[in-house]
């Protein structure tokens, strides 16, 4: 972890402009072509949810702005950020968070995710670990091919953890599409960075064997 120093005066003004807003997050939702990705996941008999969480987490870790967090008057950069995603439990009909340490090795990540998910079924958790902000908050909404989403969150003070949500797959022109929503703090993440995130997701979806081996 390290502190981020903005050398550009314009970048400092950009940060201050959005950081002083009551609602500094922005959200983009788009349909992503996951045809090849789904075929690879099924052919390799990989768990669907954990594979998608890995892909979404990998891309976030590759873009440094998605690893930035605001702490007081400072911006810090984490070496890695870790998915905390919603899973079903045996205790109630509402979700538990499942936080899995990110690692580049997809097989190791999926093994860890499977183990931690099993524990959450009978010992669910809804709390974040105090003092931690190296999360990626993620939610699957497998019942709806949504076109937009709004997240519950604190605004006073607001946090700077990205929210990433994906929905029900659907078919269009013989291709499988997945709605993907990405929400981020605008003082840290700009449209260019958001575009890079979606472009990298598309790259993985086209050639999943290169990333999920």
C-alpha positions in Angstrom: 0.0 0.0 0.0 1.2 3.5 -0.8 0.0 7.1 -0.9 -1.0 8.5 -4.2 0.3 12.0 -5.0 -1.3 13.9 -7.9 1.4 15.9 -9.8 -1.0 17.6 -12.2 -2.9 20.6 -10.9 -5.8 19.8 -13.1 -5.9 16.2 -11.6 -6.0 17.8 -8.1 -8.9 20.0 -9.1 -10.7 17.1 -10.6 -10.3 15.1 -7.4 -11.5 18.0 -5.2 -14.4 18.8 -7.5 -16.0 15.3 -7.2 -14.8 14.5 -3.7 -16.8 17.4 -2.3 -20.1 16.2 -3.8 -22.8 14.6 -1.7 -23.1 11.8 -4.3 -19.7 11.4 -5.9 -20.3 7.9 -7.4 -21.2 7.2 -11.0 -22.5 4.0 -12.5 -22.3 2.6 -16.0 -24.3 -0.5 -17.1 -23.7 -2.3 -20.4 -24.3 -5.7 -22.0 -21.1 -7.7 -22.4 -20.8 -10.6 -24.9 -19.9 -13.6 -22.8 -20.5 -16.3 -25.4 -17.0 -17.6 -25.5 -16.5 -17.2 -21.7 -19.6 -19.3 -20.9 -18.6 -22.0 -23.3 -15.2 -22.2 -21.7 -16.6 -22.3 -18.2 -19.0 -25.1 -19.1 -16.4 -27.1 -21.1 -14.0 -27.0 -18.2 -16.7 -27.6 -15.7 -15.8 -24.6 -13.7 -18.2 -23.0 -11.1 -20.0 -20.2 -12.9 -20.2 -17.6 -10.1 -16.6 -18.0 -8.9 -15.3 -17.9 -12.4 -17.1 -14.6 -13.1 -16.0 -13.2 -9.8 -12.4 -14.0 -10.7 -12.6 -12.3 -14.1 -14.2 -9.2 -12.7 -11.7 -9.0 -9.9 -8.7 -9.6 -12.1 -9.7 -6.7 -14.3 -10.2 -4.4 -11.3 -6.8 -5.3 -10.0 -5.1 -4.6 -13.4 -6.4 -1.0 -13.4 -4.7 1.0 -10.6 -7.6 3.5 -10.2 -9.8 0.6 -9.1 -7.3 0.0 -6.3 -7.3 3.6 -5.0 -9.2 4.5 -1.9 -9.9 7.7 -0.1 -8.8 7.9 3.6 -9.5 11.3 5.1 -7.5 13.8 3.0 -5.3 11.1 1.4 -5.6 8.7 -1.5 -3.9 5.4 -1.0 -3.3 2.6 -3.5 -3.6 -1.0 -2.4 -1.3 -3.7 -3.9 -4.5 -5.8 -4.4 -8.2 -5.5 -3.8 -10.4 -8.4 -2.9 -13.9 -9.4 -3.9 -16.6 -9.4 -1.3 -19.6 -10.8 -3.1 -23.1 -11.9 -2.1 -23.9 -15.6 -1.7 -26.9 -17.5 -0.5 -27.1 -18.9 3.0 -28.9 -21.7 4.8 -29.9 -19.4 7.7 -32.3 -17.0 5.9 -33.5 -15.9 2.5 -31.1 -13.0 2.4 -27.5 -12.9 1.4 -24.2 -13.2 3.1 -21.0 -11.6 2.1 -18.3 -13.9 0.9 -14.8 -12.3 0.9 -12.1 -14.1 -1.0 -8.4 -13.0 -1.1 -7.6 -12.2 -4.7 -4.8 -14.1 -6.4 -3.8 -14.2 -10.0 -4.0 -18.0 -10.2 -7.6 -18.7 -11.2 -7.6 -22.3 -10.0 -6.3 -21.3 -6.6 -8.8 -18.5 -6.4 -11.7 -20.8 -7.2 -10.6 -23.4 -4.7 -10.5 -20.7 -2.0 -13.9 -19.3 -3.1 -15.5 -22.7 -2.9 -14.2 -23.3 0.6 -15.2 -19.9 2.0 -18.6 -20.0 0.4 -19.3 -23.3 2.1 -18.5 -21.7 5.5 -20.8 -18.7 4.7 -23.8 -21.0 4.2 -24.0 -21.9 7.9 -22.0 -18.9 9.4 -23.1 -15.9 7.3 -21.6 -12.5 7.6 -23.0 -9.1 6.7 -20.2 -6.9 8.3 -17.1 -5.6 6.8 -13.9 -6.1 8.7 -13.2 -2.8 10.6 -10.6 -0.6 9.1 -10.5 -2.4 5.7 -11.3 -0.7 2.4 -9.4 -3.0 0.1 -12.7 -4.6 -1.1 -14.5 -4.9 -4.3 -18.2 -5.1 -3.5 -19.9 -7.5 -5.9 -23.4 -8.9 -6.4 -24.9 -11.3 -8.8 -28.6 -10.7 -9.7 -29.2 -13.9 -11.7 -33.0 -13.3 -11.8 -33.0 -10.1 -13.9 -31.4 -8.9 -17.1 -31.3 -5.5 -15.7 -30.5 -2.2 -17.5 -29.6 -0.2 -14.5 -29.1 -0.6 -10.7 -28.8 1.7 -7.7 -26.8 0.5 -4.6 -27.4 1.1 -0.9 -24.5 2.9 0.6 -23.3 5.4 3.2 -23.0 9.0 1.9 -21.9 10.8 5.1 -19.1 10.0 4.9 -19.2 8.2 1.6 -16.8 5.3 0.9 -14.7 4.8 -2.2 -15.1 1.0 -2.8 -16.3 0.1 -6.3 -19.6 -1.8 -6.7 -19.7 -4.4 -9.5 -23.0 -6.2 -10.3 -23.9 -8.7 -13.1 -27.3 -10.0 -14.1 -29.2 -12.8 -15.9 -27.7 -13.9 -19.2 -29.8 -13.5 -22.2 -29.5 -14.4 -25.9 -29.5 -11.8 -28.7 -28.5 -12.5 -32.4 -27.4 -16.0 -31.3 -24.9 -14.5 -28.8 -25.0 -14.7 -25.0 -25.0 -11.4 -23.3 -24.6 -10.4 -19.6 -25.6 -7.1 -18.1 -22.7 -5.7 -16.1 -22.9 -2.6 -13.9 -19.8 -0.9 -12.5 -20.1 1.9 -10.0 -17.1 3.9 -8.8 -16.1 7.1 -6.9 -15.7 9.8 -9.6 -12.9 11.5 -7.7 -10.8 8.4 -8.3 -12.2 6.8 -11.4 -13.0 8.7 -14.6 -14.8 7.6 -17.8 -11.5 6.6 -19.4 -10.8 4.2 -16.6 -14.3 2.8 -16.7 -13.9 2.3 -20.4 -10.7 0.4 -19.9 -12.5 -1.8 -17.4 -15.2 -2.8 -19.9 -12.7 -3.2 -22.7 -10.5 -5.6 -20.7 -13.6 -7.6 -19.7 -14.5 -8.0 -23.4 -10.9 -9.1 -24.1 -11.1 -11.8 -21.6 -14.5 -12.9 -22.8 -13.2 -13.3 -26.3 -10.2 -15.3 -25.3 -11.0 -16.9 -21.9 -8.5 -19.7 -22.3 -5.7 -17.2 -21.9 -7.0 -16.1 -18.6 -8.9 -19.0 -17.1 -6.4 -21.9 -17.6 
